[in-house]
Amino acid sequence: MNDKPHLDEEALTELQDVMEDEFDVLIETYLKDSSDRISYLRNAIGKADADAFAKTAHSFKGSSINIGAPRLGALCRRAEEVGKDNRLDEASHVVDDIETEFQHVEETLKRFLA
């Protein structure tokens, strides 16, 4: 997974060209939604709700891939599989990895906005 960049800046630049004036809103929305999704993942673990965990991870995976965050997308895919397989004993470690990767993505995206 380390062979993937935190952010695909080429894809992000293309997205910026397509979105034009709405790009900043898109990034800010993604950052807020992603932070919320991390909380939802932790909440699902606390409730032992593997289905909610898998669905949240699936949603987070899609938005991360769309924004050009391949490592984060791959971690979310792993989380989705953990939820689908009802292996919540592994979930908190996966969410820790997601949170760490999201911090890298967030830092880079904020520089894109500056």
KOLLODREN-709228 format. One record per residue (C-alpha): y, x, z. Coordinates in pm, whole numbers, plus 32768, in hexadecimal, padded with zeros to 4 digits. Layout:
BEGIN
YXZ/...
END
This chain:
BEGIN
800080008000/80E88127803C/80EC81657EC5/81C5802F7EA2/833C804A7EDF/83E77F837FF0/84B67EE47EDC/84937EE57D64/85FE7F317D1C/85D27EFD7BA7/85517D9B7BE2/86677D627CDE/876D7DD37BE1/86DC7CE47ADF/86E77BCD7BDF/88507C277C2B/88A57C0F7AB9/87FE7ABB7A99/888C7A297BDB/89EC7AB77BAB/8AD37A1A7CB0/89B079777D68/88FD7AC17DA9/899C7AFB7EFF/894479997F6B/87DD79CE7EF6/87B97B137FBB/885A7A8480F5/8776795280E0/86447A2E80AE/869F7B0381DD/86D679D382BC/859A79238242/84CC7A60826C/85407A8E83D1/84E579228415/838F79518374/83417A778457/838F7995857F/82B3788384EA/8195797B84C0/81AF79E3862C/81C678768696/808B782185CF/7FD3793B867F/804378B387CF/7FC377598773/7E8177EA86DE/7ED87730859C/7E3077FB848A/7E8B76FB837E/8001770983CD/7FE9788483DE/7F4778968284/803E77A081E9/816C78558277/80E279A48203/80A5791380A8/820A7896808D/829579E08110/81BC7A9D8015/824C79DB7EF0/83B67A057F52/83857B787F99/82E37BB87E4A/83F47AF07D9A/85067BBB7E42/845C7D017DDF/83BE7D6B7F2C/825A7DCB7EC6/81EC7E6D800E/82617D4280D5/81B57C5A7FDE/806F7D1B8007/80877D098183/80C57B94816E/7F957B73808B/7EC97C248198/7F577B36829F/7F007A0C81C5/7D987A8581AD/7D8A7AB78328/7DFC794F8356/7D1078C08250/7BEC797A82EF/7C587905844A/7C6E7A6C84C9/7D9F7A3785A5/7D2A7B528688/7DAD7C398572/7EE87B718530/7FDD7C0D8625/7F9E7D698596/7FDA7CE88437/811C7C3B84A4/81907D7E854B/815C7E3083FC/82137D178346/83377D2E8437/83507EA8840F/83487E8D8295/84437D718299/85367E518356/85247F508238/85547E3E8135/86757DA681F6/872A7EF48212/87097F33809D/87727DD2803D/88A57DE6811B/890B7F238064/88E87E617F1E/89DF7D627FA8/8ADE7E688017/
END
